[in-house]
Amino acid sequence: MMHYKLNILGNKNAELSQAFAAIPAGVTALDLSWNGLHNKTAAELAQAFAAIPAGVTALDLSWNGLHNKTAAELAQAFAAIPAGVTALNLGWNGLGNKTAAELAQAFAAIPTSVTTLDLSGNDLGNKSAVELAQIFAAIPAGVTTLYLSLNGFDKKAAAELVQAFATIPAGVSALYLRGNNLYNKTGVELAQAFAALPASVTALDLSGNGLNNKTGAELAQAFAAIPASVTALNLSGNDLGNKTAAELVQAFAAIPAGVTTLDLSWNALSKKSGAELIQIFAAIPASVTSFYLSGNYLDKKTGAELAQAFAAIPAGVSTLNLSWNSLGNKTAAELVQAFAAIPAGVTTLNLNSNFLDNRTGAELAQVLAAIPSAVTTITLSESDIVNRSTEELIALGKARPHSLIKIVDANNEPSTHATTQELKKHMGAWINEAHVELKDIPLPDDLVNLILEKETGVHAVEISAFAKANAPVESNKNAFFTPNTHHTKKRQHEEEQELVTLFIV
């Protein structure tokens, strides 16, 4: 996705549409946030929006004081948004200051092409349940991803919250309720509210809601009421590490059995001992296949404690995210002990942003080699390899001959650094060298390829490609995907790969 940012548009007059028309043709994500667009008339906004290139699919209009426009003006402007736009961000525009009727009129003009709508930070909690029902009813029927984060829904009485949640559009499958201070509701009230969510919701974000303030019993009561349709549950940033192990066991055991993706990132779980983490992880539903533990300060645990905890991760987990845990602060011996305990079912492991550059090349190679062979995809940070010597890069590649190694930059995007390309080159050269050496022996091609596959872990079909092209391993062009731009940014590039070839991307 090609991003483009325009600034200080609120001060432009006739040049406004010209500025929009000058946007490069390849842009797919256009950021118009913080531009004081409320200073433009509806006609000017409509004219400018109409000039947005047809290729733009994501439009950010957050922080533009749009509450200063009338309903008719907002409707006129929104109606001019190109039909190609599928993601629209209207966050932080003070829209809660408009009446329900005004918001209904404005939202009804949003193009039907929009499938992702962000209404975060608009103080919608100030609206009554009846008003919220009127507002939600005007949201385009095609919207499947709805952001209602940071809207102060804790201000609603229990009955109103139930009524409001029940009127969320039936087509919504991903619902974001981050930062709504839901800890201010009782366990009973939360259970009633969650039970009212549409059955269409499959991904539910409850991050940053201060749930550590609830008792284990209240959490269990609330979690048990989450619709059975939910398969992805985000509980990150709730300081759950402040709860006792017994309370967390009680709470997690109540998570619906249909949940397959569970995010417990940024919960200070390092406050729990290795023995306590064993109990906690054992209570997680066996259905979970993707498990996120980012930012839990796990470097504060000993190698033995980490090994205990990792060994207790549910056997069904295939994707494990350990990013942002400063694991590079542990010794190589501790990391070897910890990673060797990762369950055999894990095939995708994210170690991004762990300061593994603190370890020497030899130590990092030792650590990577300790990761179970079943892991076929490993994500590392660009910083982990950029200062490595050629010899160290070759050693790193040889440590994981069966794996896809993803190198990502500080923005969690595929690395384009020269060292990443050098690592790719060396890996290709290493396999080619082995191929040439075996080709000097009078053996059938099939046998040569089988030997190489056994020794290098690389598919015979890929080895043949190396020999024919005498070139390094190609980048896997399908190894990355780009999800929406929310907190979930922390979970980009995590899809499973069914492969045993080695790629450096």
C-alpha positions in Angstrom: 0.0 0.0 0.0 1.4 3.4 -1.0 0.8 6.1 1.6 0.6 9.8 0.9 0.2 12.7 3.4 -1.1 16.2 2.5 -0.7 19.0 5.1 -2.2 22.5 5.9 -5.0 22.1 3.4 -7.3 24.2 5.5 -5.4 27.3 4.4 -5.7 26.6 0.7 -8.5 28.0 -1.4 -8.5 27.5 -5.2 -5.3 25.4 -4.8 -7.2 22.7 -2.8 -8.5 20.7 -5.6 -5.2 21.2 -7.5 -3.3 19.7 -4.6 -5.6 16.7 -4.6 -5.3 16.3 -8.4 -1.5 16.3 -8.0 -1.5 13.3 -5.8 0.6 10.5 -7.5 -1.4 8.0 -9.3 0.0 5.0 -7.4 -1.3 6.3 -4.0 -3.7 3.9 -2.3 -3.8 5.4 1.2 -4.3 9.1 1.6 -3.8 10.8 4.9 -5.6 14.2 5.3 -5.6 14.2 9.1 -4.9 17.4 11.1 -5.7 19.7 8.2 -8.4 21.9 9.6 -10.7 20.9 6.8 -13.6 22.4 8.8 -12.4 25.7 7.5 -13.5 24.8 4.0 -17.0 25.0 2.7 -19.0 21.9 1.9 -18.7 22.8 -1.8 -15.0 23.1 -1.6 -14.6 19.8 0.3 -16.9 18.1 -2.2 -14.9 19.5 -5.1 -11.6 18.5 -3.5 -12.7 15.0 -2.5 -14.0 14.4 -6.1 -10.4 15.1 -7.3 -8.9 12.3 -5.2 -7.3 9.7 -7.5 -9.5 6.7 -8.3 -6.8 4.3 -6.9 -7.2 5.6 -3.3 -8.8 2.9 -1.2 -8.0 4.2 2.3 -8.9 7.8 3.3 -8.0 9.4 6.7 -10.0 12.4 7.7 -9.4 12.2 11.4 -8.7 15.3 13.6 -10.3 17.8 11.2 -12.9 19.4 13.5 -15.7 18.2 11.3 -18.2 18.7 14.1 -18.1 22.4 13.0 -19.9 21.5 9.7 -23.6 21.2 9.5 -25.2 17.8 8.7 -26.0 18.9 5.2 -22.4 20.1 4.7 -21.0 16.8 6.0 -23.4 14.8 3.8 -22.4 16.9 0.7 -18.7 16.3 1.4 -19.0 12.6 2.2 -21.1 11.9 -0.9 -18.2 13.2 -3.0 -15.7 10.7 -1.6 -14.7 8.4 -4.5 -16.5 5.1 -4.8 -13.1 3.3 -4.7 -12.6 4.2 -1.0 -13.2 1.1 1.2 -11.6 2.4 4.4 -12.7 5.7 5.9 -11.3 7.2 9.1 -13.5 9.9 10.8 -11.9 9.5 14.2 -11.4 12.4 16.6 -13.7 14.9 14.9 -16.0 15.7 17.9 -18.9 14.1 16.1 -20.6 13.4 19.4 -21.4 17.1 19.5 -23.8 16.7 16.6 -27.3 15.5 17.1 -28.3 12.0 16.3 -30.4 13.2 13.3 -27.4 15.2 12.0 -25.0 12.2 12.2 -27.6 9.9 10.6 -27.9 12.4 7.7 -24.1 12.6 7.4 -23.4 8.9 7.7 -26.1 8.0 5.2 -24.1 9.8 2.6 -20.9 7.7 3.1 -20.2 5.8 -0.1 -21.6 2.2 0.0 -18.1 1.0 -1.1 -16.8 1.7 2.5 -16.3 -1.5 4.4 -14.1 -0.2 7.2 -15.3 2.8 9.2 -13.4 4.4 12.1 -15.5 6.5 14.5 -13.0 6.4 17.4 -12.6 9.2 19.8 -15.9 11.0 19.0 -17.5 11.0 22.4 -20.4 8.9 21.2 -20.8 7.8 24.8 -22.6 11.1 25.3 -25.5 9.9 23.1 -28.5 8.1 24.5 -29.2 4.5 23.5 -32.0 5.7 21.3 -29.7 8.2 19.6 -27.0 5.6 19.1 -29.5 3.3 17.5 -30.4 6.0 15.1 -26.7 6.7 14.3 -25.7 3.1 13.9 -28.7 2.4 11.6 -27.4 5.1 9.2 -24.0 3.4 8.8 -23.6 1.8 5.3 -24.7 -1.8 5.3 -21.5 -2.8 3.7 -19.4 -1.9 6.7 -17.8 -5.0 8.1 -15.1 -3.4 10.3 -16.2 -0.8 12.8 -14.0 1.1 15.2 -15.8 2.5 18.2 -12.7 2.8 20.4 -12.2 5.6 23.0 -15.8 6.8 22.9 -16.6 6.7 26.7 -19.2 4.0 26.5 -18.7 3.3 30.2 -20.8 6.4 30.7 -23.9 4.5 29.6 -26.1 2.8 32.1 -26.2 -1.0 31.8 -29.5 -1.1 30.0 -28.4 1.6 27.5 -25.2 -0.2 26.8 -27.1 -3.3 26.0 -29.5 -1.4 23.8 -26.6 0.4 22.0 -24.6 -2.8 21.3 -27.7 -4.6 20.1 -28.1 -1.9 17.3 -24.5 -2.3 15.9 -25.0 -3.1 12.2 -25.6 -6.8 11.7 -22.9 -6.9 9.0 -20.1 -5.9 11.3 -17.6 -8.8 11.8 -14.7 -6.9 13.4 -15.6 -4.6 16.3 -13.1 -2.4 18.1 -14.1 -1.3 21.6 -10.6 -0.4 22.8 -10.2 2.2 25.6 -13.8 2.6 26.6 -13.1 2.2 30.3 -15.3 -0.8 30.5 -13.9 -1.6 33.9 -16.4 0.8 35.3 -19.2 -1.7 34.6 -19.8 -4.7 36.8 -19.3 -8.2 35.7 -23.0 -8.6 35.3 -23.3 -5.4 33.2 -20.4 -6.5 31.0 -22.0 -9.9 30.5 -25.3 -8.3 29.5 -23.6 -5.9 27.1 -21.4 -8.5 25.4 -24.3 -10.9 25.0 -26.1 -8.2 23.1 -23.4 -7.9 20.4 -24.4 -9.0 16.9 -23.8 -12.7 16.1 -22.0 -11.5 13.0 -19.0 -10.3 15.1 -16.0 -12.7 14.8 -13.2 -10.4 15.9 -13.6 -8.4 19.2 -11.2 -5.9 20.5 -11.4 -5.2 24.3 -7.9 -3.9 24.7 -7.0 -1.0 27.0 -10.2 -1.2 29.1 -8.6 -1.5 32.5 -9.9 -5.0 33.0 -7.4 -5.7 35.7 -9.8 -3.7 38.0 -12.3 -6.5 37.7 -12.2 -9.7 39.9 -11.5 -13.1 38.4 -15.2 -14.0 38.9 -16.4 -10.8 37.1 -14.0 -11.4 34.2 -15.1 -15.0 33.9 -18.8 -13.8 33.9 -18.0 -11.2 31.2 -15.9 -13.5 29.0 -18.4 -16.3 29.1 -21.0 -14.0 27.6 -19.0 -13.1 24.5 -20.8 -14.4 21.5 -19.9 -17.9 20.3 -19.2 -16.4 16.9 -16.1 -14.6 18.1 -12.9 -16.4 16.9 -10.4 -13.5 17.5 -10.3 -11.9 21.0 -8.0 -9.0 21.9 -7.4 -8.5 25.6 -4.1 -6.6 25.3 -3.1 -3.7 27.4 -5.3 -4.6 30.3 -2.6 -5.0 33.0 -3.9 -8.5 33.6 -0.5 -9.4 35.2 -1.7 -7.6 38.3 -4.4 -10.3 38.9 -3.5 -13.4 40.8 -2.8 -16.6 38.9 -6.0 -18.1 40.3 -8.1 -15.2 39.0 -6.5 -15.4 35.5 -7.1 -19.1 35.4 -10.7 -18.5 36.3 -11.1 -15.8 33.7 -9.3 -17.4 30.8 -11.1 -20.7 31.4 -14.4 -18.8 30.6 -13.2 -17.6 27.2 -15.5 -19.1 24.5 -14.2 -22.4 23.1 -14.5 -21.0 19.6 -11.7 -18.5 20.0 -8.7 -19.3 17.8 -6.8 -16.1 18.1 -6.0 -14.7 21.5 -4.0 -11.5 22.2 -2.6 -11.1 25.7 0.1 -8.6 24.7 1.2 -5.7 27.0 -0.3 -7.3 30.1 2.8 -7.3 32.3 2.7 -11.1 32.5 6.3 -11.0 33.7 4.9 -10.2 37.1 3.8 -13.9 37.3 6.3 -16.6 38.2 7.1 -19.5 35.9 4.9 -21.8 37.9 2.0 -19.2 37.8 2.4 -18.8 34.0 2.1 -22.6 33.6 -1.3 -22.4 35.4 -2.4 -19.4 33.4 -1.4 -20.8 30.0 -3.0 -24.1 30.8 -6.3 -22.4 31.3 -6.4 -20.9 27.8 -8.9 -22.7 25.5 -7.4 -25.6 23.5 -9.0 -24.0 20.4 -6.4 -21.2 20.3 -4.0 -21.5 17.4 -2.6 -17.9 17.3 -1.2 -16.6 20.6 0.1 -13.1 21.1 2.4 -12.3 24.0 4.1 -9.2 22.8 5.4 -6.5 25.2 5.1 -8.6 28.4 8.6 -7.8 29.6 9.5 -11.5 29.5 13.2 -10.7 29.7 12.6 -10.3 33.5 12.0 -14.1 33.7 14.9 -16.5 34.0 15.6 -19.0 31.2 14.2 -21.8 33.3 11.0 -19.8 34.0 10.6 -19.0 30.3 11.1 -22.6 29.4 8.4 -23.6 32.0 6.0 -21.0 30.6 6.6 -21.8 26.9 6.2 -25.5 27.5 2.7 -24.8 28.9 1.5 -23.0 25.8 -1.5 -24.9 24.4 -0.5 -27.7 22.0 -2.8 -26.4 19.3 -0.9 -23.0 19.0 0.7 -22.7 15.6 1.5 -19.0 15.5 3.3 -17.5 18.5 4.2 -13.8 18.8 6.9 -13.0 21.3 7.9 -9.6 19.9 8.8 -6.6 22.0 9.9 -8.6 25.0 13.6 -7.5 25.1 14.7 -11.1 25.0 18.1 -10.0 23.7 18.8 -9.1 27.4 18.9 -12.7 28.3 22.0 -14.8 27.8 22.3 -17.1 24.8 22.1 -20.1 27.2 18.9 -18.9 28.7 17.3 -18.2 25.3 18.4 -21.7 24.1 16.8 -23.2 27.1 13.6 -21.1 26.6 13.1 -21.5 22.9 13.8 -25.3 23.0 10.7 -25.6 25.1 8.4 -24.0 22.5 5.6 -26.6 21.7 6.1 -28.7 18.6 2.9 -27.4 17.1 4.3 -23.9 16.6 5.2 -23.2 13.0 5.3 -19.4 13.0 7.4 -17.4 15.5 7.7 -13.6 15.7 10.8 -12.4 17.5 10.7 -8.9 16.2 11.9 -6.0 18.3 13.7 -8.1 21.0 17.1 -6.4 20.8 18.7 -9.7 19.6 21.5 -7.5 18.2 22.7 -7.6 21.8 23.8 -11.1 21.1 26.9 -12.0 19.1 26.5 -13.6 15.7 27.6 -16.9 17.1 25.2 -16.6 20.0 22.2 -15.6 17.8 23.0 -18.6 15.5 23.0 -20.8 18.5 19.7 -19.4 19.7 18.0 -19.8 16.3 19.2 -23.3 16.0 17.5 -24.2 19.4 14.1 -23.2 18.0 12.2 -26.4 17.2 12.5 -27.6 13.6 8.8 -27.5 13.2 9.0 -23.7 13.1 9.1 -22.8 9.5 8.7 -19.0 9.7 10.7 -16.7 11.9 10.4 -12.9 12.0 13.5 -10.9 13.1 14.2 -7.2 13.2 16.4 -5.4 10.7 18.5 -4.2 13.6 19.3 -7.9 14.5 21.3 -8.3 11.3 22.5 -5.0 9.9 25.8 -4.9 11.7 26.7 -8.5 11.1 29.7 -9.6 9.2 29.5 -11.8 6.1 30.6 -14.8 8.1 27.9 -14.1 10.7 25.2 -13.8 8.1 26.1 -17.1 6.6 26.1 -18.7 10.0 22.7 -17.3 10.7 21.3 -18.7 7.5 22.8 -22.1 8.1 21.3 -22.2 11.6 17.8 -22.3 10.1 18.0 -24.1 6.7 14.4 -25.2 6.9 12.9 -21.8 7.7 11.5 -18.7 6.1 13.3 -15.8 7.8 11.4 -12.6 7.6 13.4 -9.4 8.2 11.2 -6.4 9.0 12.2 -2.7 9.5 11.2 -0.3 12.3 7.8 0.1 10.7 7.2 -3.6 10.6 7.5 -3.6 6.8 9.7 -6.0 4.8 13.3 -4.9 5.1 15.0 -3.4 2.0 18.3 -2.9 3.8 21.4 -3.9 1.9 22.4 -6.4 4.6 19.1 -8.2 4.2 19.8 -8.5 0.5 23.4 -9.7 1.3 22.0 -12.4 3.6 19.7 -13.5 0.7 22.7 -13.6 -1.7 24.8 -15.6 0.7 22.1 -18.2 1.2 21.6 -18.6 -2.5 25.4 -18.9 -3.0 25.6 -21.5 -0.2 23.0 -23.8 -1.7 24.4 -23.3 -5.2 27.9 -24.3 -4.0 26.5 -27.5 -2.5 24.7 -28.2 -5.7 27.9 -27.7 -7.8 29.9 -29.9 -5.5 27.4 -32.8 -5.8 27.1 -32.3 -9.5 30.8 -33.2 -9.8 29.9 -36.7 -8.6 28.5 -39.0 -11.2 25.1 -39.5 -9.5 21.5 -39.3 -11.0 19.9 -35.9 -10.7 17.1 -37.2 -8.6 19.6 -38.6 -6.1 21.6 -35.4 -6.0 18.5 -33.4 -5.3 17.4 -35.8 -2.5 20.8 -35.5 -0.9 20.7 -31.7 -1.1 17.2 -31.7 0.3 18.3 -33.8 3.2 21.4 -31.7 3.9 20.0 -28.2 3.4 16.3 -28.6 4.1 15.5 -27.0 0.7 13.0 -28.6 -1.7 14.5 -30.4 -4.7 12.4 -28.2 -7.0 14.0 -25.1 -5.5 17.5 -26.6 -5.8 16.9 -27.2 -9.5 15.8 -23.6 -9.8 19.0 -22.4 -8.1 21.1 -24.5 -10.4 19.4 -23.3 -13.6 19.5 -19.6 -12.6 22.7 -19.7 -10.7 21.1 -17.1 -8.6 20.2 -16.5 -4.9 16.9 -17.5 -3.4 14.0 -15.4 -4.6 12.0 -13.4 -2.3 8.6 -14.8 -1.5 6.3 -12.2 -2.9 3.3 -13.6 -1.0 5.0 -13.7 2.4 3.5 -10.5 3.6 0.0 -9.0 3.9 -1.1 -5.5 5.0 -4.0 -5.4 7.5 -5.8 -2.3 8.7 -3.9 0.4 10.4 -5.1 0.0 14.0 -3.3 -1.2 17.1 -3.3 -4.4 15.4 -0.4 -2.9 13.5 1.5 -4.8 16.1 0.3 -7.9 14.5 1.2 -7.4 10.8 2.8 -10.1 8.7 1.7 -13.1 10.8 0.0 -15.4 8.4 1.2 -19.0 8.4 3.3 -20.3 5.5 3.1 -23.9 4.3 6.7 -24.3 3.2 10.0 -25.8 4.1 12.2 -23.8 1.6 14.3 -21.0 2.9 13.6 -17.4 1.8 15.1 -14.2 3.1 12.6 -11.3 2.7 
